[in-house]
Each structure stands twice: as C-alpha cells, then as structure tokens.
Amino acid sequence: MSIDRAILVFAGFMVLLSLLLTRFVHPAFVWFSVFIGVNMIQSAFTGFCPAASLLRKLGLARDSAF
C-alpha cells in the first residue's frame, strides 16, 4: 500500500471516529472533525502531512502526492 492510499484510509477512519465520538461521547468532539478537515485542506496546498511523515518512517512506499 502506498502512502497516498494509506492517508485516504486514515483520514476517512478519523472522520468516522470523530463523528462517532461526537454522537456518543460529547458534542464538542465535532471540533476534532474540523481539525481533520483543516489539516486535509492545508496539506493539499502545502504538500505537508504529518501522518504521511509518520507512515514514511514506518516504511510505506512513496507515491506522487506525499
């Protein structure tokens, strides 16, 4: 699996997790979803993604985006 695909899986999982936390734990967890969205937008413009850096250190193959 390449870093690009792993980031898509990770981002999707985190959004779903934050929505579940918002629904079942506390409504303030909606800010976790906001953080994830902002991070995705900034990585689209800057090319820097903290999760991609971590996955690269874990040995996943590089792809074109990250």
N, C-alpha and C positions, 0 to 999 in steps of 0.2 A: 504494500500500500504506500502511495506517495504522500508527502506532507500535505499537498493540496486537498486530497480526499480525506485525510485524517482530520484536517481542520474543519471541513464541512461537517463531518460526523460529530466532532467535538462541539462545535458551535450549536448544531441542532440539538444535541443532548443537553447542553447547558440551558438553552432557551426553554426546552420542555421541563427540565428540572426546576428552573426558576418559576415557571407557571404553576407547577405542582406545589411548590413551597408557598407561593402567593395564595393559592386556593385553600390549602390545608393547614398551613402553619401561621402565617401572618401576612396581611395585605402589604406591608412595607417591603416584602420581597420583590414587588414589582420593580423596584429600583435596581435589582440585580439584572432583570431583563433589559432595562435601559442601559446599564453599564455594558452589557454584552453587545447591544446594538451599536452603541457609540464606538466600542472597540472595533467592531467589524467595519464601520464606516471609516475610521481613521486608518485602519490597515489597508483599505482599498486605495486610499490616497497616498499613504506614505510607504507602503510595502513592508512595514514593520509589524510583526505579530508576535507577541510574547509566547503564545502557545506553539507557534512554528519554531521558535528558537529552542524551546524545550524538546519538541519532537525531533528536531535535527540532532540534538545532543543524545537522544535515545537511539539514534541510528536509522531513522526513516530516510528513504531516498528523497532527494531534492527533485522538485518539479519546477515548472516555469514561473508560477506566481510568487512563491516564497523561497 
